Amino acid sequence: MTSSLITDLPKGIVPSGRRNGASRLIGEIVVDLGLATREDVELAVQQARTEGRSTGDMLVARGTLTSDELARVLAERFSVDYVDLGVFSVDMNAAHLIASDAARRYEAVPIGYLDERTLLLATADPGNIVAFDDITMKTGLDVRPVVASREDLAVLVAKLSRLDDVAEATGEVEEEVTAVDLRDADDEAPIIKLVHAIIAEAIDLGASDIHVAPEGDGMQIYYRIDGVLSRSGTVPKPMIRGVVSRIKIMSNLDISEKRIPQDGRLGMTVSGRPVDVRVVTLPLVTGESVVMRILDHGGGVIELDGLGMRDAELGKLRHAIAQPYGAILVTGPTGSGKTTTLYGALTELNRGDRSILTIEDPVEYRVEGIKQLQVNPKAGMHFASGMRSMMRADPDVIMVGEIRDRETAQIAVEAALTGHLVLSTLHTRDAPTALVRLDDMGIEPFLVASAIDCVVAQRLARTLCTQCKEETVLDADVLAASGYAATDDIPAFKAVGCGRCGGTGYKGRIGLYEVMVVNEEIRSLVMREGSGDAIAAAAVGAGMQTLRDDGLAKVRAGVTSLAEVARVAGS
């Protein structure tokens, strides 16, 4: 087994104060560190004695300490180091030296090597000498304990458990598994366990998509995390047919059809959260590929204030949605958060005094007070037919998931001109191009000019990891090379990488926005069938901040990096 050796204390490990804590009680250390008052500690001690619990656990249960603060106190008490598992880069080879059930029982996980004979052992109980002796016996290695919070350890153990399931499933399959085998298989069948583990891990990592693609002698698994595709693992060759067939069975697809693409969906519950998964199969020359889009309903709707729009742009959007009629378009590529923005707007409108109807494919958010329709092509329910029905249902506000064709665009524009507020999405590179795109779809320019009031273009940029980002300076030459008319250097931050962000330097995403208000000059250009560039120039002249302008503002604020802005918004 090859693993990196730790010669110095790496990022994530905090040395103990070495205050001779062995002679002191937990409560004394808590008070000494300023984490609680003596009265709080005395109340916790009394309750702990009554309930037969430790003082530390009771302080956490009462909300006096966090799990992380208790870990730091225990580090002082036992004169050992503290480790932040969110920052520390865990060596998974070391972690797998003990089984996940043993790690759960011991509340301890090996996380790296100090040298060839010594394991670095993260534990929630640094006084559990029996556990340390058992791990030494099992591994043949000495251990050096470091204290981690119970919450961080639980997350790590859960990941180990899923990986153990995958390994177990892989080891159980020695022959190819057919679709017939899987129809009547129980939930403990190895292929079923493997598929569930893949989806669960993707959700745990915050992935938006799972790609399962045949490559070489196996099938590669990729997760799209924060908009970037990264390889996760390999499905062995004997399991490929079984994995694809199982996904098809779960998605109600034809398992015998391998010549044409298929679309389906499946629903499941992961860690108590309902999750919908859209499934697409593609017949590649190397075999069938599967792409799964994860729609996590447990996340809830993000309100407009939480999107990351600057105040000026947010004010323009709020003014547009406050109008009684007209059309608002949100543009951007697939996966850029367009539906999230629309639902943020609908949430503000959902006050009970308006009838709000949506038609979507699929319904990504379930919101009380909003009537939501699901596109169903097999039943003849398309965007256009659904909208015609909705117009007879006395709506005030209509949200169309996507304008895909001329018929849908025509109905949306006519609805906006007949006293309805219409919100929808369109696939264009920026806000000005949206007006040109409607013209290209066959909508009369005078209708476009009259109906569209506001267009929002957006991208999702990865945010810098707050635990490891480092200060830097972007000189004027670098900015100029990226297309910015800069004359001065600007302070900024750069991506580094740590355990919390998986070594990428980024954690999470934020929107980049340009909000174009359609004024009289822009309407005139549309009527004359002006170009996208001409419309863009008029919009900028009227005060529109472009996507790249918004990106640079967020670089200045230390939220993201110049490289990330260039990746998603161009240079």
Secondary structure as UniProt FT lines:
FT   TURN            11..12
FT   STRAND          13..14
FT   HELIX           21..23
FT   HELIX           26..32
FT   TURN            33..34
FT   HELIX           38..51
FT   HELIX           55..61
FT   TURN            62..63
FT   HELIX           67..77
FT   TURN            78..79
FT   STRAND          81..83
FT   TURN            85..87
FT   HELIX           92..95
FT   TURN            96..97
FT   HELIX           100..106
FT   STRAND          108..115
FT   TURN            116..117
FT   STRAND          118..123
FT   TURN            126..127
FT   HELIX           129..139
FT   STRAND          142..147
FT   HELIX           150..172
FT   HELIX           179..183
FT   TURN            187..188
FT   HELIX           190..204
FT   TURN            205..206
FT   STRAND          207..215
FT   TURN            216..217
FT   STRAND          218..225
FT   TURN            226..227
FT   STRAND          228..235
FT   HELIX           237..239
FT   HELIX           240..250
FT   TURN            251..252
FT   TURN            255..256
FT   STRAND          262..270
FT   TURN            271..272
FT   STRAND          273..284
FT   TURN            285..286
FT   STRAND          287..296
FT   HELIX           297..299
FT   HELIX           304..306
FT   HELIX           311..321
FT   STRAND          326..331
FT   TURN            334..335
FT   HELIX           338..349
FT   STRAND          356..360
FT   TURN            368..369
FT   STRAND          371..374
FT   HELIX           377..379
FT   HELIX           383..391
FT   TURN            392..393
FT   STRAND          397..400
FT   HELIX           406..417
FT   TURN            418..419
FT   STRAND          421..426
FT   HELIX           431..440
FT   TURN            441..442
FT   HELIX           445..451
FT   STRAND          452..464
FT   TURN            466..468
FT   STRAND          470..474
FT   HELIX           476..481
FT   TURN            482..483
FT   STRAND          490..494
FT   TURN            499..503
FT   STRAND          506..517
FT   HELIX           520..527
FT   TURN            528..529
FT   HELIX           532..541
FT   TURN            542..543
FT   HELIX           547..556
FT   TURN            557..558
FT   HELIX           562..569
//
